[in-house]
């Protein structure tokens, strides 16, 4: 059920109310659609909605691993993991603020069994070589933790209404004996100096295993050209809470530098963001081209009740300001397995720049 929009008005009769399994009283008291709050008169009338962007508070509810991009056609597109982990959704709007109230369309649904039948996670939409591609991860109903990276392709002009074709699992380079052999997810794609790169997380080792980040050059949108190169492993204590994790990479380019953020630790309050930096035009497959930050660049802030910020993407607003798109929670204590708690909400942060570096600050 979606809000029917008419000249910045919304009909309260069709507002979808979100209920939360955790203590979310501040949100429960307010009907919300797409993260835009309406005072709860429940009269059935029509009421103005504030469409201004709000930062560091729930903007799109129960959408984790958010990805927003402004594409070549000037439109904004949004996708994310849904709580059921069973489908891939897209939204489209002419403005960044418009994404919050835009209709959500399911463009693909998980298989009934076999590959791509469980844990459909972290989709990203990219426009490459004149076609649309969605990179995502999925498991198998028969083995839910057999997570691997997959690719969808759409050759039509409009990804919202076009036909999506499964390309299957992302292919590694012909001489690569290691990539995608184990739990692999959270792929992103970026370009530099005429080359296209694929960055992803993959687990290695024994026991609980360790999630590292790897990079490779791409040959086609569905295949890697080079063998994997290890970018970062969980070296520090803040990357090792609950699980030893580096995942969720996202690239931001500015003034000749590449900033690659990633997420670390378990998915509750300890979840946080780290960052690597490289010079554009250098050999990005050389680990020495990258410098890793000693401390997280964004972490939980109990003073504003933002917990577990991470798995971000980057976009720009209509004025060209860089925007961090991330998910976070409003509760510190989570009942049950955090992975299956739905209350990771999409939030926005306006990035500040100091001395040529991005500053991620809640203020």
C-alpha positions in Angstrom: 0.0 0.0 0.0 1.5 3.3 -1.1 0.8 6.9 -0.4 -1.0 8.7 -3.2 0.8 11.9 -3.9 -0.9 15.0 -5.2 0.9 18.4 -5.1 2.9 17.6 -2.0 -0.1 16.2 -0.1 -0.6 12.7 1.1 -3.9 11.0 1.9 -3.8 9.7 5.4 -6.2 6.9 4.6 -3.5 5.2 2.7 -0.5 5.8 5.0 1.3 2.6 5.8 2.1 2.4 9.5 5.3 0.7 10.4 5.3 -1.3 13.6 8.6 -2.2 15.3 9.6 -5.2 17.3 11.8 -3.1 19.5 11.2 -0.1 21.7 10.7 2.6 19.1 8.1 4.8 20.9 9.2 8.0 19.2 8.5 6.5 15.9 5.4 4.4 16.9 3.5 7.5 17.8 3.9 9.0 14.3 2.6 7.5 11.1 5.5 7.4 8.6 5.7 6.8 4.9 9.1 6.7 3.4 10.7 8.3 6.4 8.5 11.5 6.2 6.6 12.0 9.4 3.0 13.2 9.7 1.5 14.4 13.0 -1.0 11.8 14.0 -4.4 13.3 13.7 -5.9 10.2 12.1 -8.8 12.2 10.8 -8.6 10.8 7.3 -7.9 14.3 5.9 -5.1 15.6 3.8 -2.0 17.1 5.4 1.1 18.9 4.3 4.3 16.9 4.3 7.8 18.4 5.0 9.9 17.1 2.0 13.1 18.7 3.3 16.0 16.3 3.7 16.6 15.2 7.2 20.0 14.1 8.3 21.1 11.4 10.8 17.6 10.2 11.6 15.4 7.5 10.0 14.6 8.5 6.5 13.5 5.3 4.8 12.4 2.7 7.4 13.6 -0.9 7.6 15.8 -0.7 4.5 19.4 -1.9 5.2 22.5 -1.7 3.0 21.1 1.3 1.2 22.4 2.3 -2.2 21.5 5.6 -3.9 22.9 6.8 -7.2 22.2 9.7 -9.5 22.5 8.3 -13.0 23.3 9.7 -16.4 19.6 10.5 -17.0 19.6 12.8 -14.0 17.3 10.6 -12.0 17.9 9.2 -8.5 17.6 5.5 -7.9 17.4 3.6 -4.6 17.8 0.0 -3.7 18.5 -1.8 -0.4 18.1 -5.1 1.5 14.5 -5.7 2.6 13.8 -7.4 6.0 12.5 -10.6 4.3 15.7 -10.9 2.3 13.5 -12.3 -0.5 13.6 -9.8 -3.4 15.3 -6.8 -5.1 13.4 -3.5 -5.1 14.0 -0.2 -6.9 12.7 3.3 -6.3 13.2 6.3 -8.7 12.7 10.0 -8.3 13.7 13.3 -9.9 15.1 14.6 -6.6 17.0 13.0 -3.7 14.2 14.0 -1.3 11.7 12.4 -3.6 13.2 9.0 -3.1 11.6 8.7 0.4 8.1 8.8 -0.9 8.7 7.1 -4.3 6.9 3.9 -5.2 8.9 0.8 -4.5 8.9 -1.7 -7.4 10.0 -5.3 -7.1 12.1 -6.1 -10.1 13.3 -9.6 -9.2 12.3 -12.2 -6.7 14.3 -15.0 -5.2 14.2 -18.6 -6.5 12.2 -21.3 -4.8 15.3 -23.4 -4.3 18.9 -23.7 -5.3 21.1 -20.7 -5.8 19.7 -17.2 -5.2 16.9 -18.7 -3.0 17.8 -17.3 0.4 19.4 -14.2 2.0 19.1 -11.8 -0.9 21.4 -9.1 0.3 22.9 -5.7 -0.5 21.9 -4.9 -4.1 23.7 -2.1 -6.0 22.5 -0.6 -9.3 25.1 0.5 -11.9 24.9 1.7 -15.5 27.8 0.2 -17.4 28.5 0.0 -21.2 24.9 1.1 -22.1 23.1 -1.4 -19.8 21.9 -1.6 -16.2 23.4 -4.1 -13.8 22.5 -5.1 -10.3 25.1 -6.7 -8.2 23.8 -8.6 -5.1 24.5 -11.6 -2.9 22.3 -14.7 -2.3 22.3 -18.0 -0.5 20.6 -21.3 -1.1 17.5 -22.7 0.7 19.4 -26.0 1.1 22.5 -24.2 2.5 21.5 -20.6 3.6 25.1 -19.6 4.3 26.4 -20.6 0.9 26.4 -16.9 0.0 27.8 -15.9 -3.4 27.8 -12.8 -5.6 25.3 -12.6 -8.5 24.5 -10.3 -11.4 21.3 -9.1 -13.1 21.3 -7.3 -16.4 18.7 -5.0 -18.1 19.2 -3.7 -21.6 16.1 -1.4 -21.6 16.3 2.3 -21.0 14.2 2.3 -17.8 15.4 -0.2 -15.1 12.1 0.3 -13.3 10.0 -1.2 -16.1 12.6 -3.1 -18.2 13.3 -6.8 -18.4 15.9 -8.1 -16.0 18.0 -11.1 -17.1 20.0 -13.3 -14.7 23.7 -13.5 -15.6 24.4 -15.9 -12.8 27.3 -15.9 -10.4 29.9 -13.2 -10.9 32.8 -14.9 -12.7 36.4 -14.7 -11.5 39.4 -14.4 -13.8 40.3 -17.6 -15.6 43.5 -18.1 -13.6 41.9 -17.2 -10.2 41.6 -20.3 -8.0 40.4 -18.4 -4.9 37.6 -15.8 -5.5 34.0 -16.6 -4.7 34.9 -20.1 -3.4 33.6 -19.2 0.1 31.0 -16.8 1.7 31.2 -13.8 -0.6 29.0 -10.7 -0.6 28.7 -6.8 -0.7 30.2 -6.1 -4.1 30.6 -2.6 -5.4 32.0 -1.3 -8.7 34.0 1.9 -9.4 36.1 3.3 -12.3 39.5 5.0 -12.3 41.8 6.0 -15.1 39.9 4.0 -17.7 39.7 0.8 -15.7 36.8 -0.7 -13.8 37.2 -2.3 -10.4 35.2 -4.8 -8.4 35.5 -4.8 -4.6 33.9 -7.4 -2.4 34.0 -9.2 1.0 34.9 -12.8 1.3 35.4 -15.1 4.3 38.6 -17.1 4.8 40.1 -19.4 7.4 38.6 -22.0 9.7 36.2 -21.8 12.6 34.1 -18.6 12.5 36.3 -17.4 9.7 37.4 -13.8 8.9 35.7 -11.5 6.4 38.3 -9.6 4.3 37.9 -7.1 1.4 39.4 -7.9 -2.0 39.8 -6.0 -5.2 40.2 -7.0 -8.9 40.0 -5.3 -12.2 36.9 -6.2 -14.3 37.0 -7.6 -17.8 33.2 -7.3 -18.4 30.3 -6.3 -16.1 30.0 -10.0 -15.3 33.6 -11.2 -15.2 36.9 -10.2 -13.5 40.0 -9.7 -15.5 42.6 -10.2 -12.7 43.0 -12.4 -9.7 42.0 -11.1 -6.3 44.1 -8.8 -4.2 43.7 -8.4 -0.5 42.8 -4.8 0.4 42.1 -5.1 4.2 41.6 -7.6 6.9 40.2 -6.9 10.4 43.5 -5.6 12.1 42.1 -3.6 14.9 39.9 -4.2 18.0 37.0 -2.1 16.6 36.9 -4.4 13.6 36.7 -7.6 15.7 33.7 -7.1 18.0 31.5 -10.2 17.8 32.9 -11.2 14.4 36.1 -10.3 12.6 34.6 -8.4 9.7 35.5 -6.0 6.9 32.5 -5.7 4.5 30.2 -3.3 2.7 32.8 -1.3 0.6 31.8 2.0 -1.1 34.0 4.3 -3.2 34.0 8.2 -3.2 36.3 10.1 -5.6 37.3 13.7 -5.2 40.3 15.9 -6.1 42.5 13.1 -7.3 41.9 10.8 -4.4 39.8 7.6 -3.9 38.2 7.1 -0.5 37.0 3.5 0.0 34.8 3.2 3.1 33.8 -0.2 4.6 32.0 -1.6 7.6 33.4 -3.6 10.5 32.3 -5.9 13.4 29.0 -7.4 14.1 25.7 -5.8 12.9 24.6 -4.4 16.2 25.8 -1.3 18.0 29.5 -2.1 17.5 29.1 -1.9 13.7 31.1 1.0 12.4 32.8 2.4 9.3 36.5 2.4 8.4 38.3 3.9 5.4 41.1 3.3 2.9 42.6 6.1 0.7 44.5 5.9 -2.6 45.7 8.3 -5.2 43.7 8.3 -8.4 45.8 7.0 -11.3 48.1 4.7 -9.2 48.1 1.0 -9.3 45.0 0.2 -7.3 45.8 -3.5 -7.4 49.0 -2.8 -5.3 48.0 -3.0 -1.6 50.7 -0.4 -0.9 48.7 2.1 -2.9 46.1 2.2 -0.1 46.4 3.7 3.3 44.1 2.4 6.1 42.8 4.6 8.9 43.8 3.5 12.4 40.4 4.3 13.9 36.8 4.2 12.6 35.6 7.2 10.7 32.0 6.8 11.9 30.6 4.9 14.9 27.6 4.7 17.2 26.6 7.9 19.1 24.3 7.2 22.1 23.7 10.9 22.6 21.5 11.0 19.4 20.5 7.3 19.6 22.2 6.3 16.4 23.7 2.8 16.7 25.6 0.6 14.3 26.1 3.0 11.3 27.5 1.3 8.2 27.1 -0.4 4.9 26.9 2.9 3.2 26.9 4.3 -0.4 27.6 7.8 -1.7 25.5 10.1 -3.8 25.1 13.9 -4.4 22.2 16.2 -3.8 20.9 18.6 -6.5 23.5 21.2 -5.6 26.4 18.8 -5.9 27.0 18.3 -2.2 28.4 14.8 -1.3 25.9 12.8 0.7 26.6 9.7 2.8 23.8 7.1 2.6 24.0 4.6 5.4 21.9 2.4 7.7 21.7 2.5 11.5 19.5 1.6 14.3 17.7 3.6 17.0 18.0 1.0 19.8 21.2 -0.1 21.4 20.0 -3.4 22.8 18.6 -5.8 20.3 16.5 -8.9 21.1 17.5 -12.0 19.2 19.8 -12.2 16.2 20.6 -8.7 14.9 20.7 -10.0 11.4 17.0 -10.8 11.5 15.9 -7.7 13.4 14.3 -5.4 10.8 15.1 -2.1 12.4 18.1 -1.0 10.3 16.9 2.3 8.8 18.3 4.2 5.8 19.7 7.6 6.9 21.6 10.5 5.3 24.5 12.5 6.3 25.9 15.6 4.5 29.7 15.1 4.1 32.0 17.9 5.2 35.4 18.3 3.6 38.5 19.3 5.5 42.1 19.4 4.0 40.9 17.3 1.1 39.4 14.5 3.2 35.8 13.6 4.0 34.6 14.2 7.5 31.6 12.0 8.7 30.0 14.0 11.5 26.6 13.7 13.0 26.6 17.5 13.9 
